């Protein structure tokens, strides 16, 4: 597997070329500075998860399309076994680990992640594109999810669904790591 920053760099360049966007246009669409986008594309900067989401939202692509080498014409009807231990990786320097278990496929309209949050972690997320919905299940520890202006405390085995096209957040204020499974649904709008 490539270094995460190298994979993001490669995928960002490919997506921007496919859309025929200049760095100026990409900056306007994402809200990420032209300089930062250039640094990411050259592999000189590792973006935070917040920056990755801004880029994904601005480009109308899935988060996993920035993170992984996605095989062309992968058939979702074929059995596929994935091991989170082999693909789990830090995506930024904030201590969160991410395992893109099943990257986005337009035929099923969602992507599926395992996310590991270190102790004392908190992240507020800007709204994603209209219609994006997130489903979360806690598999280890406890987690709090911000939705509709309210923090919801989840224990192991509990789940929540919320509209991710509104401000939302994640926090682990316990003394142990928290692990969640996250399904992110994208409304039908072509290849994301």
DOBA-706442 format. One record per atom (N, C-alpha, C, CB): residue number from 1; atom name; x, y negated, z; residue in one letter. Coordinates in steps of 0.02 Angstrom, whole numbers. Atoms other than C-alpha are relative to their C-alpha. Glycine has a CB too. Example, Ala and Ser with C-alpha at 12.3 -4.5 7.8 and 13.67 -1.06 7.14 Angstrom:
// DOBA-706442
1|N|45|59|0|a $
1|CA|615|225|390|a $
1|C|45|-60|0|a $
1|CB|-50|-1|62|a $
2|N|-42|59|-3|s $
2|CA|684|53|357|s $
2|C|-39|-55|37|s $
2|CB|20|-23|-71|s $
//
This chain:
// DOBA-706442
1|N|42|59|0|x $
1|CA|0|0|0|x $
1|C|44|-62|0|x $
1|CB|-48|0|61|x $
2|N|-36|63|1|x $
2|CA|60|-174|-38|x $
2|C|-4|-35|67|x $
2|CB|-26|-46|-56|x $
3|N|4|46|-56|x $
3|CA|98|-300|97|x $
3|C|-65|-39|-9|x $
3|CB|64|-47|3|x $
4|N|64|36|7|x $
4|CA|-70|-386|135|x $
4|C|7|-67|-36|x $
4|CB|-31|-10|67|x $
5|N|-9|66|32|x $
5|CA|-3|-558|84|x $
5|C|13|8|-75|x $
5|CB|57|-39|33|x $
6|N|-14|-12|71|x $
6|CA|62|-487|-81|x $
6|C|-64|19|-37|x $
6|CB|52|56|-9|x $
7|N|62|-21|32|x $
7|CA|-106|-405|-119|x $
7|C|-47|-59|-9|x $
7|CB|-34|56|40|x $
8|N|42|60|5|x $
8|CA|-202|-566|-81|x $
8|C|26|-45|-55|x $
8|CB|-2|-37|68|x $
9|N|-31|42|51|x $
9|CA|-80|-663|-190|x $
9|C|-17|25|-70|x $
9|CB|77|-2|8|x $
10|N|13|-30|65|x $
10|CA|-101|-543|-336|x $
10|C|-74|-6|-18|x $
10|CB|20|74|1|x $
11|N|72|1|14|x $
11|CA|-291|-533|-322|x $
11|C|-26|-71|-11|x $
11|CB|-38|32|57|x $
12|N|21|70|9|x $
12|CA|-313|-722|-303|x $
12|C|18|-25|-69|x $
12|CB|31|-45|54|x $
13|N|-21|21|67|x $
13|CA|-213|-753|-461|x $
13|C|-44|32|-54|x $
13|CB|74|20|-13|x $
14|N|41|-34|50|x $
14|CA|-313|-622|-557|x $
14|C|-71|-28|-3|x $
14|CB|-3|75|16|x $
15|N|69|27|-2|x $
15|CA|-482|-689|-500|x $
15|C|-2|-70|-30|x $
15|CB|-27|0|72|x $
16|N|-2|69|26|x $
16|CA|-433|-869|-538|x $
16|C|9|0|-76|x $
16|CB|56|-41|34|x $
17|N|-9|-5|73|x $
17|CA|-372|-820|-712|x $
17|C|-64|24|-34|x $
17|CB|58|48|-17|x $
18|N|61|-26|30|x $
18|CA|-530|-720|-746|x $
18|C|-53|-54|-5|x $
18|CB|-27|58|42|x $
19|N|48|54|0|x $
19|CA|-635|-873|-702|x $
19|C|24|-60|-42|x $
19|CB|-14|-23|70|x $
20|N|-31|55|37|x $
20|CA|-515|-987|-800|x $
20|C|-3|-66|39|x $
20|CB|-33|-9|-68|x $
21|N|1|59|-43|x $
21|CA|-507|-1107|-652|x $
21|C|71|-26|11|x $
21|CB|-33|16|67|x $
22|N|-63|32|-19|x $
22|CA|-365|-1230|-623|x $
22|C|4|2|76|x $
22|CB|5|-74|-28|x $
23|N|-7|5|-73|x $
23|CA|-295|-1248|-447|x $
23|C|-44|-56|27|x $
23|CB|74|-11|20|x $
24|N|44|55|-21|x $
24|CA|-390|-1413|-438|x $
24|C|-72|24|8|x $
24|CB|3|-58|-50|x $
25|N|69|-25|-2|x $
25|CA|-555|-1328|-478|x $
25|C|-8|49|58|x $
25|CB|-20|34|-67|x $
26|N|2|-49|-54|x $
26|CA|-517|-1185|-357|x $
26|C|-2|-35|68|x $
26|CB|60|48|-4|x $
27|N|-1|37|-62|x $
27|CA|-479|-1310|-220|x $
27|C|-68|-33|14|x $
27|CB|55|-54|-2|x $
28|N|66|32|-9|x $
28|CA|-643|-1404|-249|x $
28|C|-53|51|18|x $
28|CB|-20|-37|-65|x $
29|N|52|-51|-12|x $
29|CA|-746|-1244|-250|x $
29|C|7|34|68|x $
29|CB|3|53|-54|x $
30|N|-12|-37|-62|x $
30|CA|-664|-1167|-95|x $
30|C|8|-44|62|x $
30|CB|61|41|-7|x $
31|N|-15|43|-57|x $
31|CA|-623|-1317|14|x $
31|C|69|14|29|x $
31|CB|-52|9|54|x $
32|N|-69|-14|-20|x $
32|CA|-444|-1250|28|x $
32|C|45|-43|-44|x $
32|CB|18|77|-7|x $
33|N|-42|47|38|x $
33|CA|-308|-1372|-24|x $
33|C|36|35|-58|x $
33|CB|51|-33|46|x $
34|N|-36|-24|59|x $
34|CA|-223|-1352|-192|x $
34|C|68|27|21|x $
34|CB|8|-57|-53|x $
35|N|-66|-21|-24|x $
35|CA|-55|-1340|-102|x $
35|C|-4|68|34|x $
35|CB|30|-52|48|x $
36|N|7|-63|-36|x $
36|CA|-116|-1199|11|x $
36|C|-16|57|-49|x $
36|CB|-55|-5|53|x $
37|N|16|-52|49|x $
37|CA|-193|-1103|-135|x $
37|C|63|20|-39|x $
37|CB|-55|-25|-49|x $
38|N|-62|-14|35|x $
38|CA|-28|-1118|-229|x $
38|C|48|42|42|x $
38|CB|34|-64|-21|x $
39|N|-43|-38|-45|x $
39|CA|69|-1055|-78|x $
39|C|-24|72|7|x $
39|CB|4|-33|70|x $
40|N|28|-68|-6|x $
40|CA|-49|-906|-60|x $
40|C|15|39|-64|x $
40|CB|-76|-3|14|x $
41|N|-12|-34|64|x $
41|CA|-34|-864|-245|x $
41|C|73|19|-9|x $
41|CB|-23|-44|-58|x $
42|N|-71|-15|6|x $
42|CA|156|-871|-235|x $
42|C|25|47|55|x $
42|CB|41|-64|1|x $
43|N|-19|-45|-54|x $
43|CA|155|-761|-79|x $
43|C|40|-35|54|x $
43|CB|38|58|-26|x $
44|N|-39|38|-49|x $
44|CA|231|-901|26|x $
44|C|-39|-12|64|x $
44|CB|20|-67|-30|x $
45|N|42|12|-59|x $
45|CA|86|-909|149|x $
45|C|-49|57|8|x $
45|CB|-38|-67|-5|x $
46|N|49|-51|-17|x $
46|CA|-22|-780|236|x $
46|C|-62|-36|26|x $
46|CB|27|51|54|x $
47|N|59|38|-21|x $
47|CA|-199|-851|246|x $
47|C|-33|31|61|x $
47|CB|-49|-4|-57|x $
48|N|39|-25|-55|x $
48|CA|-304|-837|402|x $
48|C|-64|32|-28|x $
48|CB|-18|-58|51|x $
49|N|63|-30|22|x $
49|CA|-466|-738|394|x $
49|C|-50|-54|-18|x $
49|CB|-28|46|55|x $
50|N|45|55|17|x $
50|CA|-560|-904|394|x $
50|C|15|-28|-69|x $
50|CB|6|-57|53|x $
51|N|-19|25|67|x $
51|CA|-462|-963|242|x $
51|C|-20|51|-53|x $
51|CB|76|-14|-3|x $
52|N|20|-52|48|x $
52|CA|-492|-796|155|x $
52|C|-75|-4|-14|x $
52|CB|18|70|26|x $
53|N|72|6|10|x $
53|CA|-679|-816|184|x $
53|C|-18|-61|-40|x $
53|CB|-36|-1|67|x $
54|N|12|61|40|x $
54|CA|-675|-994|115|x $
54|C|14|14|-74|x $
54|CB|43|-59|25|x $
55|N|-18|-16|69|x $
55|CA|-588|-929|-41|x $
55|C|-52|47|-30|x $
55|CB|70|32|-3|x $
56|N|49|-49|25|x $
56|CA|-706|-781|-60|x $
56|C|-67|-34|-14|x $
56|CB|-10|58|50|x $
57|N|64|35|9|x $
57|CA|-859|-892|-37|x $
57|C|3|-48|-59|x $
57|CB|-19|-38|64|x $
58|N|-7|48|55|x $
58|CA|-796|-1026|-157|x $
58|C|4|33|-68|x $
58|CB|61|-42|10|x $
59|N|-7|-36|62|x $
59|CA|-753|-898|-290|x $
59|C|-60|46|-14|x $
59|CB|63|41|1|x $
60|N|58|-46|4|x $
60|CA|-917|-801|-260|x $
60|C|23|72|-10|x $
60|CB|-47|-21|-57|x $
61|N|-25|-69|2|x $
61|CA|-820|-641|-231|x $
61|C|-4|29|71|x $
61|CB|74|3|-27|x $
62|N|1|-33|-66|x $
62|CA|-819|-515|-89|x $
62|C|68|-9|34|x $
62|CB|-17|75|-7|x $
63|N|-63|4|-38|x $
63|CA|-688|-522|48|x $
63|C|48|55|-21|x $
63|CB|-14|4|75|x $
64|N|-44|-56|17|x $
64|CA|-622|-350|0|x $
64|C|32|-9|-69|x $
64|CB|-40|65|1|x $
65|N|-30|11|66|x $
65|CA|-591|-409|-179|x $
65|C|65|-40|5|x $
65|CB|-49|-35|-47|x $
66|N|-62|37|-11|x $
66|CA|-455|-523|-108|x $
66|C|53|44|34|x $
66|CB|-13|-62|41|x $
67|N|-45|-37|-44|x $
67|CA|-379|-392|7|x $
67|C|28|64|-29|x $
67|CB|-35|17|62|x $
68|N|-20|-67|21|x $
68|CA|-367|-228|-89|x $
68|C|7|5|-75|x $
68|CB|-50|50|24|x $
69|N|-3|-19|70|x $
69|CA|-316|-156|-254|x $
69|C|-61|43|-13|x $
69|CB|68|38|-17|x $
70|N|64|-33|10|x $
70|CA|-488|-107|-314|x $
70|C|2|36|-67|x $
70|CB|-58|-49|3|x $
71|N|-2|-37|63|x $
71|CA|-492|32|-443|x $
71|C|-58|-18|-46|x $
71|CB|0|75|14|x $
72|N|52|13|50|x $
72|CA|-587|-3|-603|x $
72|C|-46|60|-3|x $
72|CB|31|-16|-69|x $
73|N|50|-52|12|x $
73|CA|-747|96|-627|x $
73|C|-1|54|54|x $
73|CB|11|31|-66|x $
74|N|6|-48|-54|x $
74|CA|-743|181|-456|x $
74|C|-73|21|5|x $
74|CB|26|-29|68|x $
75|N|68|-27|2|x $
75|CA|-897|293|-453|x $
75|C|-26|11|71|x $
75|CB|-3|66|-41|x $
76|N|24|-9|-69|x $
76|CA|-997|273|-290|x $
76|C|-38|64|11|x $
76|CB|-43|-58|19|x $
77|N|37|-63|-9|x $
77|CA|-1087|438|-323|x $
77|C|48|58|15|x $
77|CB|-41|15|-62|x $
78|N|-50|-51|-14|x $
78|CA|-924|535|-299|x $
78|C|21|-5|73|x $
78|CB|62|-7|-48|x $
79|N|-21|-1|-70|x $
79|CA|-876|588|-122|x $
79|C|70|-29|6|x $
79|CB|-2|72|28|x $
80|N|-64|33|-12|x $
80|CA|-734|480|-57|x $
80|C|12|-1|75|x $
80|CB|0|-72|-30|x $
81|N|-19|-1|-70|x $
81|CA|-646|506|109|x $
81|C|52|-54|13|x $
81|CB|28|70|21|x $
82|N|-47|54|-17|x $
82|CA|-559|356|189|x $
82|C|20|7|73|x $
82|CB|-32|-71|-14|x $
83|N|-26|-5|-68|x $
83|CA|-451|353|346|x $
83|C|20|-69|24|x $
83|CB|60|49|4|x $
84|N|-14|67|-25|x $
84|CA|-454|188|442|x $
84|C|71|-6|26|x $
84|CB|-50|-19|55|x $
85|N|-68|2|-27|x $
85|CA|-289|233|526|x $
85|C|52|-11|-55|x $
85|CB|16|65|37|x $
86|N|-49|8|55|x $
86|CA|-203|234|355|x $
86|C|-7|-67|-36|x $
86|CB|-9|56|-49|x $
87|N|10|63|37|x $
87|CA|-277|71|289|x $
87|C|-9|-60|46|x $
87|CB|-60|6|-45|x $
88|N|7|56|-48|x $
88|CA|-295|-35|448|x $
88|C|62|-44|-4|x $
88|CB|-10|27|72|x $
89|N|-56|47|8|x $
89|CA|-189|-192|435|x $
89|C|-17|-67|32|x $
89|CB|18|-9|-74|x $
90|N|13|68|-22|x $
90|CA|-168|-363|511|x $
90|C|-12|-43|-63|x $
90|CB|59|-29|43|x $
91|N|13|42|58|x $
91|CA|-241|-491|392|x $
91|C|27|-70|12|x $
91|CB|-75|-2|-16|x $
92|N|-27|65|-18|x $
92|CA|-177|-644|484|x $
92|C|39|9|65|x $
92|CB|-56|-55|7|x $
93|N|-41|-4|-60|x $
93|CA|-73|-686|635|x $
93|C|-41|-8|64|x $
93|CB|54|-52|-2|x $
94|N|42|9|-59|x $
94|CA|-222|-696|754|x $
94|C|-12|65|39|x $
94|CB|-66|-30|-20|x $
95|N|5|-63|-35|x $
95|CA|-209|-513|805|x $
95|C|-58|45|-22|x $
95|CB|-7|-13|72|x $
96|N|55|-41|24|x $
96|CA|-367|-452|718|x $
96|C|26|49|-52|x $
96|CB|-57|-43|-30|x $
97|N|-18|-51|50|x $
97|CA|-347|-290|619|x $
97|C|-62|15|-42|x $
97|CB|27|64|34|x $
98|N|56|-14|44|x $
98|CA|-453|-247|469|x $
98|C|15|61|-43|x $
98|CB|-15|-61|-45|x $
99|N|-5|-59|44|x $
99|CA|-482|-83|378|x $
99|C|-58|-5|-49|x $
99|CB|-2|68|42|x $
100|N|54|2|50|x $
100|CA|-579|-108|216|x $
100|C|-18|71|-22|x $
100|CB|22|-42|-62|x $
101|N|17|-70|11|x $
101|CA|-660|64|220|x $
101|C|-28|12|-69|x $
101|CB|-49|24|53|x $
102|N|28|-5|67|x $
102|CA|-764|40|64|x $
102|C|-7|-69|-29|x $
102|CB|-69|37|0|x $
103|N|3|67|30|x $
103|CA|-729|-115|-41|x $
103|C|-66|-10|-38|x $
103|CB|59|-11|-48|x $
104|N|62|16|35|x $
104|CA|-873|-203|-127|x $
104|C|-4|35|-67|x $
104|CB|-5|-76|-9|x $
105|N|16|-27|66|x $
105|CA|-954|-117|-274|x $
105|C|-68|-29|-19|x $
105|CB|-1|80|0|x $
106|N|63|33|18|x $
106|CA|-1091|-212|-368|x $
106|C|-59|49|-5|x $
106|CB|7|-37|-65|x $
107|N|55|-48|5|x $
107|CA|-1191|-51|-388|x $
107|C|-32|15|68|x $
107|CB|25|65|-30|x $
108|N|29|-11|-66|x $
108|CA|-1217|-38|-200|x $
108|C|-9|-65|39|x $
108|CB|43|48|40|x $
109|N|9|68|-26|x $
109|CA|-1206|-226|-158|x $
109|C|25|-12|71|x $
109|CB|-72|-18|-2|x $
110|N|-29|13|-66|x $
110|CA|-1106|-210|4|x $
110|C|72|23|3|x $
110|CB|-42|35|54|x $
111|N|-67|-25|-17|x $
111|CA|-933|-186|77|x $
111|C|-2|19|74|x $
111|CB|56|-54|-13|x $
112|N|3|-31|-66|x $
112|CA|-893|-90|236|x $
112|C|69|-3|32|x $
112|CB|-25|74|-6|x $
113|N|-63|10|-34|x $
113|CA|-757|-134|361|x $
113|C|0|29|70|x $
113|CB|17|-74|3|x $
114|N|-11|-9|-71|x $
114|CA|-686|-78|526|x $
114|C|42|-60|21|x $
114|CB|36|70|17|x $
115|N|-36|58|-25|x $
115|CA|-630|-231|625|x $
115|C|20|12|72|x $
115|CB|-42|-64|-6|x $
116|N|-25|-8|-68|x $
116|CA|-522|-225|782|x $
116|C|20|-69|26|x $
116|CB|61|49|3|x $
117|N|-11|65|-30|x $
117|CA|-521|-378|894|x $
117|C|41|7|63|x $
117|CB|-66|-36|14|x $
118|N|-40|-3|-61|x $
118|CA|-385|-406|1024|x $
118|C|-37|-35|58|x $
118|CB|69|-33|-11|x $
119|N|29|34|-58|x $
119|CA|-424|-469|1199|x $
119|C|3|-75|-10|x $
119|CB|36|21|65|x $
120|N|3|73|2|x $
120|CA|-471|-652|1218|x $
120|C|-4|-29|-71|x $
120|CB|59|-30|35|x $
121|N|7|21|70|x $
121|CA|-515|-666|1033|x $
121|C|-66|-38|-9|x $
121|CB|4|61|-49|x $
122|N|61|35|19|x $
122|CA|-639|-793|968|x $
122|C|10|-32|-68|x $
122|CB|-20|-54|53|x $
123|N|-2|31|66|x $
123|CA|-676|-847|790|x $
123|C|-70|-21|-20|x $
123|CB|31|48|-53|x $
124|N|62|26|27|x $
124|CA|-814|-957|722|x $
124|C|7|4|-76|x $
124|CB|-15|-73|25|x $
125|N|-2|-9|72|x $
125|CA|-858|-923|542|x $
125|C|-49|-48|-34|x $
125|CB|-17|73|-19|x $
126|N|44|43|40|x $
126|CA|-928|-1044|415|x $
126|C|-49|43|-38|x $
126|CB|42|-45|-48|x $
127|N|49|-39|38|x $
127|CA|-1082|-991|318|x $
127|C|29|27|-65|x $
127|CB|-61|-43|-16|x $
128|N|-19|-30|64|x $
128|CA|-1055|-873|172|x $
128|C|-53|-20|-52|x $
128|CB|6|78|5|x $
129|N|49|17|53|x $
129|CA|-1153|-883|8|x $
129|C|-71|18|22|x $
129|CB|18|37|-65|x $
130|N|71|-11|-16|x $
130|CA|-1343|-889|18|x $
130|C|-19|73|-10|x $
130|CB|-44|-45|-44|x $
131|N|25|-69|3|x $
131|CA|-1420|-720|55|x $
131|C|46|53|28|x $
131|CB|-14|16|-70|x $
132|N|-46|-50|-28|x $
132|CA|-1266|-635|130|x $
132|C|-24|18|70|x $
132|CB|74|-28|2|x $
133|N|22|-26|-64|x $
133|CA|-1316|-525|277|x $
133|C|55|45|28|x $
133|CB|-67|39|-7|x $
134|N|-50|-43|-31|x $
134|CA|-1200|-440|401|x $
134|C|-33|46|52|x $
134|CB|56|-41|33|x $
135|N|23|-50|-47|x $
135|CA|-1235|-281|500|x $
135|C|61|22|40|x $
135|CB|-34|61|-37|x $
136|N|-57|-17|-43|x $
136|CA|-1122|-242|649|x $
136|C|-21|53|50|x $
136|CB|27|-63|37|x $
137|N|8|-50|-53|x $
137|CA|-1107|-90|763|x $
137|C|65|2|40|x $
137|CB|-18|71|-29|x $
138|N|-59|-4|-43|x $
138|CA|-988|-89|912|x $
138|C|16|74|11|x $
138|CB|-12|-37|68|x $
139|N|-20|-69|-9|x $
139|CA|-890|74|918|x $
139|C|48|9|59|x $
139|CB|32|27|-63|x $
140|N|-46|-3|-57|x $
140|CA|-767|30|1057|x $
140|C|-1|-67|36|x $
140|CB|72|18|-23|x $
141|N|-2|61|-40|x $
141|CA|-772|-97|1198|x $
141|C|-66|-38|-3|x $
141|CB|55|-45|-24|x $
142|N|58|45|2|x $
142|CA|-891|-245|1201|x $
142|C|16|-57|-49|x $
142|CB|-17|-28|71|x $
143|N|-10|55|47|x $
143|CA|-917|-388|1079|x $
143|C|-57|-48|7|x $
143|CB|4|27|-74|x $
144|N|53|50|2|x $
144|CA|-1013|-549|1072|x $
144|C|-3|-28|-71|x $
144|CB|12|-57|53|x $
145|N|10|25|67|x $
145|CA|-1087|-609|908|x $
145|C|-44|-63|4|x $
145|CB|-33|54|-46|x $
146|N|38|62|3|x $
146|CA|-1147|-787|877|x $
146|C|-43|0|-62|x $
146|CB|48|-62|1|x $
147|N|48|3|55|x $
147|CA|-1303|-798|771|x $
147|C|-57|-46|22|x $
147|CB|-26|71|-20|x $
148|N|56|46|-14|x $
148|CA|-1438|-933|762|x $
148|C|14|-41|63|x $
148|CB|-65|39|9|x $
149|N|-19|42|-56|x $
149|CA|-1341|-1034|893|x $
149|C|3|35|67|x $
149|CB|-47|-55|5|x $
150|N|0|-38|-63|x $
150|CA|-1345|-895|1024|x $
150|C|51|57|-2|x $
150|CB|-71|28|15|x $
151|N|-47|-56|-5|x $
151|CA|-1209|-774|1082|x $
151|C|-39|62|24|x $
151|CB|59|-17|49|x $
152|N|33|-63|-17|x $
152|CA|-1274|-594|1086|x $
152|C|54|49|23|x $
152|CB|-40|28|-61|x $
153|N|-49|-47|-27|x $
153|CA|-1177|-472|1198|x $
153|C|-19|70|-22|x $
153|CB|4|-6|77|x $
154|N|11|-68|23|x $
154|CA|-1160|-299|1122|x $
154|C|47|48|36|x $
154|CB|10|5|-76|x $
155|N|-39|-53|-31|x $
155|CA|-1101|-142|1211|x $
155|C|13|54|-53|x $
155|CB|-38|31|62|x $
156|N|-14|-57|44|x $
156|CA|-1030|15|1130|x $
156|C|-65|34|-20|x $
156|CB|49|50|33|x $
157|N|59|-34|26|x $
157|CA|-1162|94|1019|x $
157|C|-56|-48|-20|x $
157|CB|-26|47|51|x $
158|N|52|47|19|x $
158|CA|-1265|-65|998|x $
158|C|16|-34|-66|x $
158|CB|-8|-53|55|x $
159|N|-7|30|66|x $
159|CA|-1295|-150|831|x $
159|C|-39|-65|-4|x $
159|CB|-24|48|-54|x $
160|N|34|63|14|x $
160|CA|-1348|-319|765|x $
160|C|1|-13|-75|x $
160|CB|33|-59|39|x $
161|N|3|22|70|x $
161|CA|-1402|-386|596|x $
161|C|-13|-75|2|x $
161|CB|-55|38|-42|x $
162|N|11|72|0|x $
162|CA|-1391|-572|556|x $
162|C|15|-29|-69|x $
162|CB|43|-36|53|x $
163|N|-12|36|62|x $
163|CA|-1392|-695|413|x $
163|C|68|-33|3|x $
163|CB|-56|-53|-14|x $
164|N|-68|26|0|x $
164|CA|-1210|-731|374|x $
164|C|7|-62|-44|x $
164|CB|49|54|-22|x $
165|N|-1|62|39|x $
165|CA|-1259|-878|264|x $
165|C|-13|-60|44|x $
165|CB|-51|3|-57|x $
166|N|6|53|-51|x $
166|CA|-1270|-980|424|x $
166|C|62|5|44|x $
166|CB|-67|7|42|x $
167|N|-57|-5|-45|x $
167|CA|-1134|-1022|551|x $
167|C|-9|59|47|x $
167|CB|10|-65|40|x $
168|N|2|-58|-45|x $
168|CA|-1090|-868|654|x $
168|C|69|9|30|x $
168|CB|-23|64|-37|x $
169|N|-65|-8|-33|x $
169|CA|-949|-805|764|x $
169|C|8|67|33|x $
169|CB|9|-55|50|x $
170|N|-19|-63|-31|x $
170|CA|-860|-662|849|x $
170|C|45|-16|59|x $
170|CB|37|48|-52|x $
171|N|-46|9|-55|x $
171|CA|-781|-654|1020|x $
171|C|3|62|43|x $
171|CB|-21|-61|43|x $
172|N|-14|-54|-46|x $
172|CA|-703|-527|1135|x $
172|C|33|-32|60|x $
172|CB|45|56|-33|x $
173|N|-27|31|-60|x $
173|CA|-680|-602|1307|x $
173|C|12|52|55|x $
173|CB|-46|-55|26|x $
174|N|-13|-53|-49|x $
174|CA|-647|-434|1390|x $
174|C|76|11|4|x $
174|CB|-36|66|-20|x $
175|N|-70|-16|-7|x $
175|CA|-480|-364|1446|x $
175|C|23|58|-44|x $
175|CB|15|17|71|x $
176|N|-16|-55|44|x $
176|CA|-485|-227|1314|x $
176|C|-18|-17|-72|x $
176|CB|-36|65|21|x $
177|N|16|13|71|x $
177|CA|-488|-223|1125|x $
177|C|-72|21|-14|x $
177|CB|49|37|-47|x $
178|N|67|-18|23|x $
178|CA|-655|-212|1036|x $
178|C|5|22|-73|x $
178|CB|-51|-60|8|x $
179|N|1|-25|69|x $
179|CA|-689|-115|876|x $
179|C|-72|1|-24|x $
179|CB|33|71|-5|x $
180|N|67|-1|29|x $
180|CA|-838|-140|763|x $
180|C|2|27|-71|x $
180|CB|-30|-71|0|x $
181|N|10|-16|70|x $
181|CA|-903|-73|599|x $
181|C|-44|-56|-28|x $
181|CB|-32|71|-11|x $
182|N|36|56|30|x $
182|CA|-964|-211|484|x $
182|C|-18|15|-72|x $
182|CB|41|-65|4|x $
183|N|25|-6|68|x $
183|CA|-1071|-195|329|x $
183|C|-20|-71|-22|x $
183|CB|-60|51|-7|x $
184|N|17|66|26|x $
184|CA|-1080|-355|226|x $
184|C|-37|10|-65|x $
184|CB|64|-45|-9|x $
185|N|43|-6|58|x $
185|CA|-1223|-360|102|x $
185|C|1|-65|-40|x $
185|CB|-73|19|20|x $
186|N|1|57|44|x $
186|CA|-1212|-476|-47|x $
186|C|-61|6|-46|x $
186|CB|67|-5|-42|x $
187|N|57|-4|46|x $
187|CA|-1371|-519|-144|x $
187|C|24|7|-71|x $
187|CB|-45|-62|7|x $
188|N|-19|-12|70|x $
188|CA|-1368|-470|-326|x $
188|C|16|-65|-35|x $
188|CB|-55|37|-36|x $
189|N|-20|59|38|x $
189|CA|-1270|-600|-422|x $
189|C|59|18|-44|x $
189|CB|17|-60|46|x $
190|N|-55|-19|45|x $
190|CA|-1157|-503|-538|x $
190|C|58|29|38|x $
190|CB|22|-58|-41|x $
191|N|-61|-28|-29|x $
191|CA|-979|-453|-499|x $
191|C|27|-46|52|x $
191|CB|51|12|-54|x $
192|N|-27|40|-54|x $
192|CA|-928|-518|-329|x $
192|C|65|32|23|x $
192|CB|-50|-7|59|x $
//
